[in-house]
Amino acid sequence: MKFNSDEIASVIQKEIENYAAQIDVREVGRVLEVGDGIAQVYGLSGVMAGEMVEFSSGPIGLAFNLEENSVGIIILGDYLSINEGDEVRSTGKLLSVPVGDALLGRVVDPLGNPMDGKGPIVTSKRRNVEVIATGVAERKPVTQPLQTGIKAVDAMTPIGRGQRELIIGDRKTGKTAVALDAIINQRDSGVKCFYVAVGQKESTVAGVIERLRETGAMDYTTVIVAGASSPAPLQYVAPYAGTAMAEEYMFNGGHALIVYDDLSKQAVAYRQLSLLMRRPPGREAFPGDVFYCHSRLLERSAKLSDALGGGSLTSLPIIETLEGEVSAYIPTNVISITDGQIYLQPDLFFAGIKPAMNVGISVSRVGGAAQIKAMKKVAGGLRLNLAAFRELEAFAQLGTELDPATQARLDRGYRLVELLKQGVFNPLNVVDEVLVIYAGTRGHLDKVAVNRVQEWEKTFLTFMKDQKPEIRQAIADSNDLSDDTIQQIEGALKEFNSQHDFVVVDEEAIVA
């Protein structure tokens, strides 16, 4: 058999021309020990803090502790598939998650993997989970309201776009309900919502998702779930991942709202990781940098300057207290980072006052800047009136005889408390809030039986919608109360009260 040297030469020539050198240069290490969601790895001498690494069995991890002889890795996934001696490769990348409209209406884990059985999330855009918060010069003051639809919140502790308002209270006092009402109320506002469930029972999260579906809120909401059964590393990463997804809208001139439910459980997961990594414990066994863990998360919420598009990210972190202990370590930390807090008190909750907001401790450090002018006019003295009412109520329980003026203030206080009660998942339009608070603070309910105040409110709002739509439209268009509009409201209230009989017949029924 003869070989044609020209043919061989041409084949070799072609191979040389098409040769592309592909050398895969990666740092490779070995697992020394693994367990409880963390691994100690030897050999990754050039790995960076926060860098993503890949285990040969599939899971990914994050470089958490850089030590002299080994690297502490937190494992984002099933650590049971990793064995001692397994290969670990560095990737040279930071952890990132998919972002964009493809995530709206979906339930995902903290890595952006779908959990709702609706197929893969198709998006080419990704954002880093950890980024440095926007600087002072790139922000502007919070002036645009974010309506929650809850009368007590919008009137007394208003929330603005770009604000961080803490919801704090014992377990089972309605914290999640307040946050969900705020999400449901964004239906026509263009605000995209993100609900991050950290360490919650799967059944509770399923209930939340079902409630959002029923109210149509899932159309503009993404739910990020790191449940109670998820490993501690995923619970720790979840709030940062949710924030990265929300920032996509903020940095593109849009508006987003994120709820962290709750950060106490994230702090516990972080404490677990830190103790396993042998980091020195501090107060309540939390590591010294747990404040930084929350501050670098919450500082990412901002109202951007016009030069950056004027987008905003509003956050509602939730903290669970034990026995009302707001001076514990994590609650005081988060209170000092946020722009105000809504404190929900168990005593009020069990007395049937829902939302169970303690007016004395609840504040908004943005205040009237985050209210429309109409609300500012009608709700100006509401907080002081209610605080004074609480003192008078305690005094009246001594059984002392009260003068008529004090008795009148006490009676109005009972009606205002009744007026501010609101059922869950039933947010009100801000115009309706203005109308009922105007009626309450201007004495139009003083003769209505206390146990019929909520019935009066429902009937009055129906009356205004059906018979006086022009008044509602005037308030909605101007966001203000002109003298002419006030006269029209007064006339409407007189007409309504003359048509409907909610008047107290028996004076004893006042304090029913």
C-alpha distance (Angstrom), angle and dihedral (degrees) to the residues before:
residue distance angle dihedral
M1 . . .
K2 3.83 . .
F3 3.83 122.9 .
N4 3.78 118.4 -144.9
S5 3.79 104.5 -138.3
D6 3.84 92.2 -160.2
E7 3.81 91.5 57.9
I8 3.80 91.9 49.1
A9 3.80 90.7 47.5
S10 3.83 92.3 50.6
V11 3.84 92.1 49.3
I12 3.82 90.8 49.8
Q13 3.83 89.7 45.6
K14 3.84 90.6 52.8
E15 3.84 92.9 47.5
I16 3.82 90.7 50.5
E17 3.83 91.7 50.5
N18 3.81 92.8 48.9
Y19 3.80 95.1 44.0
A20 3.81 113.7 119.3
A21 3.74 117.0 -176.6
Q22 3.84 108.6 -131.0
I23 3.72 109.8 -178.6
D24 3.81 113.0 172.7
V25 3.77 104.2 -146.8
R26 3.80 110.6 -172.6
E27 3.73 134.1 145.7
V28 3.77 110.7 -112.4
G29 3.79 126.3 -162.9
R30 3.79 137.4 174.9
V31 3.80 130.1 -121.6
L32 3.81 110.5 -111.2
E33 3.81 96.4 -177.9
V34 3.79 136.8 -11.6
G35 3.81 136.3 -168.1
D36 3.83 144.8 117.6
G37 3.80 92.9 31.5
I38 3.81 96.6 -54.9
A39 3.82 134.8 92.7
Q40 3.80 132.6 -163.9
V41 3.82 109.5 -141.2
Y42 3.79 129.4 -166.7
G43 3.81 123.3 -153.9
L44 3.82 105.9 31.8
S45 3.80 93.9 112.0
G46 3.83 95.5 155.3
V47 3.80 98.2 45.7
M48 3.84 117.4 127.1
A49 3.80 127.4 -134.7
G50 3.81 109.0 -91.8
E51 3.82 93.0 14.7
M52 3.79 118.9 144.4
V53 3.82 117.6 -116.6
E54 3.81 130.7 -171.2
F55 3.80 126.0 -136.6
S56 3.80 117.0 -146.4
S57 3.83 90.0 -122.7
G58 3.82 92.4 59.7
P59 3.84 112.5 -97.8
I60 3.78 121.5 113.5
G61 3.79 125.9 -135.8
L62 3.79 141.1 -169.6
A63 3.79 125.4 -126.0
F64 3.81 101.4 -117.0
N65 3.81 106.4 160.8
L66 3.80 123.2 33.1
E67 3.80 107.3 -160.3
E68 3.80 133.0 173.5
N69 3.81 97.7 -101.8
S70 3.81 104.1 16.2
V71 3.79 144.6 19.0
G72 3.83 122.8 -120.6
I73 3.81 108.7 -137.3
I74 3.82 124.9 -167.9
I75 3.82 109.4 -145.9
L76 3.81 116.8 -134.2
G77 3.78 99.3 -157.0
D78 3.78 140.4 9.3
Y79 3.80 106.7 -6.8
L80 3.83 91.6 -179.7
S81 3.83 90.0 79.0
I82 3.83 91.2 60.3
N83 3.81 119.7 89.2
E84 3.76 135.3 -169.0
G85 3.82 110.1 -86.6
D86 3.86 94.4 27.1
E87 3.78 117.6 143.4
V88 3.83 119.3 -105.1
R89 3.82 122.5 -165.1
S90 3.79 127.4 -162.3
T91 3.82 114.7 -132.8
G92 3.81 102.8 -163.5
K93 3.84 88.6 -130.7
L94 3.78 135.6 108.0
L95 3.79 120.3 -126.1
S96 3.82 111.3 -86.0
V97 3.81 136.4 177.6
P98 3.82 133.4 -152.1
V99 3.83 114.5 -97.9
G100 3.80 138.6 -175.4
D101 3.80 140.8 69.4
A102 3.84 91.9 -46.1
L103 3.85 87.1 76.6
L104 3.82 95.7 56.6
G105 3.79 112.1 109.4
R106 3.81 91.8 14.5
V107 3.81 134.8 116.9
V108 3.82 111.4 -140.4
D109 3.79 140.0 169.8
P110 3.84 120.5 -117.1
L111 3.83 90.2 -88.0
G112 3.81 92.3 55.8
N113 3.83 95.6 -105.7
P114 3.83 112.8 144.8
M115 3.83 117.6 -108.4
D116 3.81 99.2 176.7
G117 3.82 100.1 75.8
K118 3.82 92.3 -119.1
G119 3.80 95.6 123.0
P120 3.81 131.8 -102.3
I121 3.80 124.2 -28.7
V122 3.81 106.9 -113.5
T123 3.80 110.2 -152.5
S124 3.78 133.1 122.3
K125 3.81 94.6 -157.5
R126 3.80 121.6 96.1
R127 3.81 133.7 173.0
N128 3.79 130.9 -160.4
V129 3.79 113.4 -102.3
E130 3.83 92.9 -139.2
V131 3.81 117.5 47.9
I132 3.79 132.5 155.8
A133 3.82 111.3 -99.3
T134 3.80 120.2 -107.7
G135 3.82 113.6 -85.8
V136 3.79 127.4 -115.3
A137 3.84 94.5 -103.6
E138 3.82 91.0 54.3
R139 3.81 94.0 56.9
K140 3.76 134.6 73.7
P141 3.82 131.9 -158.2
V142 3.81 119.7 -77.9
T143 3.81 107.8 -105.9
Q144 3.81 106.5 140.9
P145 3.83 115.4 88.4
L146 3.80 122.5 -125.6
Q147 3.80 102.4 -154.6
T148 3.81 114.2 -144.9
G149 3.80 95.2 -173.4
I150 3.83 89.6 -127.5
K151 3.81 110.6 120.8
A152 3.82 96.3 -149.3
V153 3.83 93.1 49.2
D154 3.82 98.8 42.9
A155 3.83 91.5 45.9
M156 3.82 102.2 42.1
T157 3.83 109.7 17.1
P158 3.81 103.3 25.9
I159 3.80 118.7 -168.0
G160 3.80 121.9 -144.0
R161 3.80 129.8 -160.0
G162 3.78 106.9 -88.5
Q163 3.82 94.4 25.6
R164 3.82 128.4 123.2
E165 3.79 110.9 -140.4
L166 3.79 117.1 -178.8
I167 3.82 119.6 -141.4
I168 3.80 106.8 -154.7
G169 3.80 134.4 174.9
D170 3.79 146.5 106.7
R171 3.78 121.1 -64.2
K172 3.80 116.7 -73.2
T173 3.82 96.4 20.6
G174 3.82 96.6 117.5
K175 3.83 101.7 -94.0
T176 3.81 95.4 139.8
A177 3.83 90.7 44.3
V178 3.84 91.1 58.6
A179 3.82 91.0 50.0
L180 3.83 93.0 46.3
D181 3.82 91.3 49.8
A182 3.82 87.7 54.5
I183 3.84 90.0 52.1
I184 3.83 93.6 46.1
N185 3.82 90.4 49.6
Q186 3.84 92.0 59.0
R187 3.82 90.2 71.6
D188 3.81 97.6 117.4
S189 3.80 99.4 18.7
G190 3.83 98.8 85.8
V191 3.83 91.0 -123.1
K192 3.83 112.6 140.1
C193 3.82 113.1 -140.2
F194 3.81 132.9 -147.2
Y195 3.80 124.2 -169.5
V196 3.82 114.9 -164.5
A197 3.82 113.0 -164.9
V198 3.82 110.6 -162.4
G199 3.81 119.6 -175.0
Q200 3.83 93.2 -17.7
K201 3.80 123.1 145.2
E202 3.81 110.9 -94.4
S203 3.82 89.7 -126.4
T204 3.83 91.0 54.9
V205 3.81 91.6 50.0
A206 3.82 90.8 47.7
G207 3.83 88.5 53.4
V208 3.82 91.2 50.7
I209 3.83 92.1 49.9
E210 3.81 91.0 48.1
R211 3.82 90.9 50.4
L212 3.83 91.0 50.0
R213 3.82 89.8 49.6
E214 3.81 93.1 49.7
T215 3.81 92.2 52.2
G216 3.82 93.7 44.9
A217 3.81 91.6 -115.6
M218 3.82 94.4 122.7
D219 3.83 88.8 74.9
Y220 3.82 90.0 76.4
T221 3.83 100.3 22.5
T222 3.80 134.4 89.7
V223 3.82 119.0 -160.4
I224 3.82 117.1 -152.1
V225 3.81 111.3 -164.4
A226 3.81 129.0 -162.3
G227 3.81 97.8 159.5
A228 3.78 130.7 -164.6
S229 3.82 90.0 -88.3
S230 3.85 93.5 51.6
P231 3.81 117.4 104.5
A232 3.83 116.3 -95.5
P233 3.86 93.1 -110.2
L234 3.82 91.0 60.1
Q235 3.82 91.7 47.0
Y236 3.80 88.7 51.3
V237 3.84 94.5 48.6
A238 3.85 97.3 41.9
P239 3.87 99.0 85.4
Y240 3.83 91.8 48.1
A241 3.82 91.1 48.4
G242 3.83 91.4 49.8
T243 3.81 90.4 49.0
A244 3.83 91.3 51.7
M245 3.83 89.4 53.4
A246 3.83 91.0 48.9
E247 3.83 93.6 46.1
E248 3.82 89.7 63.3
Y249 3.82 87.4 72.5
M250 3.81 95.9 40.1
F251 3.83 93.6 53.4
N252 3.81 91.2 47.2
G253 3.82 94.0 56.5
G254 3.82 95.3 -95.6
H255 3.79 132.0 119.2
A256 3.80 127.1 -115.3
L257 3.81 137.4 -179.2
I258 3.80 121.8 -155.5
V259 3.80 127.8 -168.9
Y260 3.83 119.3 -161.1
D261 3.80 107.3 -159.1
D262 2.95 97.0 -151.0
L263 3.81 136.2 -7.7
S264 3.84 93.9 -179.8
K265 3.81 88.2 69.6
Q266 3.80 91.6 46.1
A267 3.82 89.0 53.4
V268 3.82 89.8 51.0
A269 3.84 90.5 50.8
Y270 3.82 89.6 49.2
R271 3.81 90.3 49.0
Q272 3.81 89.6 51.6
L273 3.82 92.5 51.8
S274 3.80 92.9 45.3
L275 3.80 94.1 49.8
L276 3.81 91.6 47.8
M277 3.81 88.2 51.0
R278 3.84 88.7 52.4
R279 3.80 94.0 -117.1
P280 3.82 110.6 160.7
P281 3.83 112.2 -94.1
G282 3.81 122.8 -132.6
R283 3.81 133.7 -179.1
E284 3.84 113.0 -1.6
A285 3.87 86.0 -0.2
F286 3.82 90.8 -72.5
P287 3.82 115.1 138.2
G288 3.81 117.2 -105.3
D289 3.81 93.7 -108.4
V290 3.82 97.6 55.6
F291 3.84 88.1 106.7
Y292 3.82 89.2 56.6
C293 3.81 89.0 47.7
H294 3.83 89.5 62.5
S295 3.81 99.7 31.8
R296 3.80 94.6 55.6
L297 3.81 88.2 49.9
L298 3.82 98.7 47.7
E299 3.81 95.1 40.0
R300 3.81 87.5 66.5
S301 3.82 88.4 72.2
A302 3.79 107.6 90.6
K303 3.78 148.9 139.8
L304 3.82 103.3 -116.9
S305 3.80 123.7 -138.9
D306 3.81 120.1 -103.0
A307 3.81 89.7 -106.2
L308 3.82 88.6 63.4
G309 3.80 93.9 45.9
G310 3.82 100.7 -88.9
G311 3.82 94.2 -101.3
S312 3.79 121.5 155.6
L313 3.79 141.6 -153.3
T314 3.82 116.0 -159.7
S315 3.78 118.7 -168.1
L316 3.79 131.8 -160.0
P317 3.81 106.1 -167.7
I318 3.81 114.9 -169.6
I319 3.82 122.7 -147.3
E320 3.78 124.0 -172.7
T321 3.80 116.2 -145.1
L322 3.80 127.9 -159.1
E323 3.81 114.6 -127.1
G324 3.81 90.6 -16.6
E325 3.82 92.1 -62.4
V326 3.83 100.5 158.8
S327 3.81 91.0 163.6
A328 3.83 93.3 66.5
Y329 3.81 118.4 116.7
I330 3.84 103.3 -96.4
P331 3.87 96.3 37.8
T332 3.84 92.5 51.9
N333 3.81 90.6 46.4
V334 3.79 94.2 53.0
I335 3.84 93.6 40.6
S336 3.81 88.3 57.0
I337 3.84 92.2 50.5
T338 3.82 98.7 46.1
D339 3.83 131.3 73.9
G340 3.79 95.5 -119.5
Q341 3.78 140.9 -35.2
I342 3.78 140.8 -117.7
Y343 3.82 105.7 -143.4
L344 3.80 114.5 -158.0
Q345 3.79 114.2 -158.9
P346 3.83 123.3 -151.8
D347 3.86 93.7 -144.8
L348 3.82 91.2 57.7
F349 3.81 91.5 43.9
F350 3.80 92.9 52.9
A351 3.82 89.9 45.3
G352 3.83 87.2 61.6
I353 3.82 96.4 -106.2
K354 3.80 103.2 137.3
P355 2.99 125.7 -151.6
A356 3.82 83.0 38.4
M357 3.81 93.8 -148.5
N358 3.80 117.9 165.8
V359 3.82 101.3 -141.3
G360 3.81 93.7 -161.4
I361 3.82 97.5 58.4
S362 3.83 99.3 29.2
V363 3.80 113.1 92.0
S364 3.78 141.4 162.8
R365 3.80 114.1 -147.7
V366 3.81 89.9 -158.9
G367 3.80 91.9 54.8
G368 3.79 122.4 165.9
A369 3.82 92.0 -0.5
A370 3.81 86.9 78.8
Q371 3.82 95.4 50.4
I372 3.78 131.5 86.1
K373 3.83 112.8 -114.8
A374 3.81 92.7 -109.4
M375 3.83 91.9 56.1
K376 3.80 91.4 45.1
K377 3.82 89.9 55.3
V378 3.81 97.1 48.6
A379 3.82 99.7 36.8
G380 3.80 99.3 42.0
G381 3.81 97.6 108.0
L382 3.80 97.8 25.4
R383 3.81 97.1 99.2
L384 3.84 93.3 48.3
N385 3.80 91.7 45.3
L386 3.80 91.7 52.6
A387 3.81 93.5 45.3
A388 3.84 89.4 50.3
F389 3.81 89.3 46.9
R390 3.83 91.6 55.3
E391 3.83 90.0 53.7
L392 3.81 92.3 46.4
E393 3.80 90.9 48.1
A394 3.80 91.4 54.7
F395 3.82 89.3 48.0
A396 3.83 93.2 47.8
Q397 3.81 90.9 54.1
L398 3.81 87.7 70.3
G399 3.80 85.9 72.9
T400 3.82 94.7 -118.5
E401 3.79 120.3 158.4
L402 3.81 108.7 -104.4
D403 3.78 127.2 -150.0
P404 3.85 116.3 -119.6
A405 3.86 94.7 -103.5
T406 3.83 92.5 52.7
Q407 3.79 91.1 44.8
A408 3.83 89.7 51.6
R409 3.83 91.2 52.1
L410 3.79 89.8 48.3
D411 3.82 91.7 49.9
R412 3.80 92.0 49.6
G413 3.81 89.6 48.4
Y414 3.83 91.3 56.4
R415 3.80 89.6 51.9
L416 3.82 94.1 47.0
V417 3.82 90.7 51.6
E418 3.80 88.9 50.2
L419 3.82 91.0 46.8
L420 3.81 92.9 52.9
K421 3.80 92.5 53.6
Q422 3.77 111.4 107.1
G423 3.79 134.9 179.4
V424 3.79 119.8 -119.6
F425 3.82 121.1 -92.7
N426 3.79 90.5 14.7
P427 3.83 105.6 107.9
L428 3.81 117.2 178.6
N429 3.78 129.8 -136.1
V430 3.82 110.5 -105.3
V431 3.84 91.0 -118.6
D432 3.82 90.2 57.4
E433 3.83 89.4 48.1
V434 3.82 90.4 52.7
L435 3.82 92.0 49.5
V436 3.83 96.9 50.1
I437 3.83 94.5 42.1
Y438 3.82 89.4 49.0
A439 3.80 89.7 52.8
G440 3.82 92.6 47.7
T441 3.81 98.3 45.9
R442 3.82 94.3 43.2
G443 3.82 93.1 55.2
H444 3.82 100.0 -107.9
L445 3.81 90.6 130.8
D446 3.80 96.4 47.0
K447 3.80 91.5 104.7
V448 3.82 96.7 41.0
A449 3.81 116.8 104.1
V450 3.81 109.7 -105.4
N451 3.80 92.8 -127.4
R452 3.82 90.1 53.9
V453 3.83 98.9 49.7
Q454 3.81 94.3 99.8
E455 3.82 90.9 47.3
W456 3.83 88.2 49.9
E457 3.82 90.8 51.1
K458 3.82 93.8 50.6
T459 3.82 93.1 47.4
F460 3.82 92.7 44.5
L461 3.82 93.6 52.1
T462 3.83 90.6 49.0
F463 3.83 88.7 49.5
M464 3.83 91.8 51.1
K465 3.83 92.5 48.0
D466 3.79 94.8 47.6
Q467 3.80 103.6 34.6
K468 3.82 106.9 21.3
P469 3.83 106.2 34.8
E470 3.82 90.9 141.6
I471 3.84 91.3 65.6
R472 3.82 92.1 51.5
Q473 3.81 90.0 46.6
A474 3.83 92.0 50.5
I475 3.83 91.1 53.7
A476 3.82 92.3 44.0
D477 3.83 92.7 50.3
S478 3.81 97.8 46.8
N479 3.85 100.7 26.4
D480 3.80 83.3 -143.6
L481 3.80 140.6 91.7
S482 3.80 111.8 -122.5
D483 3.84 120.7 -167.3
D484 3.80 88.3 -105.6
T485 3.85 92.4 52.7
I486 3.83 91.0 47.7
Q487 3.84 90.0 53.5
Q488 3.81 89.8 49.6
I489 3.83 91.6 50.0
E490 3.82 90.8 48.6
G491 3.81 89.9 50.9
A492 3.81 91.8 47.4
L493 3.83 91.4 49.9
K494 3.82 92.2 50.8
E495 3.80 91.1 47.4
F496 3.83 91.9 47.8
N497 3.83 94.5 47.5
S498 3.82 90.7 48.7
Q499 3.83 90.7 51.5
H500 3.82 96.4 46.2
D501 3.75 127.8 49.3
F502 3.80 110.5 -141.4
V503 3.82 92.3 135.7
V504 3.81 121.5 134.5
V505 3.76 110.1 -110.0
D506 3.78 96.6 -177.1
E507 3.81 118.0 44.0
E508 3.83 91.2 -146.7
A509 3.84 88.5 67.4
I510 3.83 90.5 67.1
V511 3.79 93.3 86.5
A512 3.80 93.9 38.5
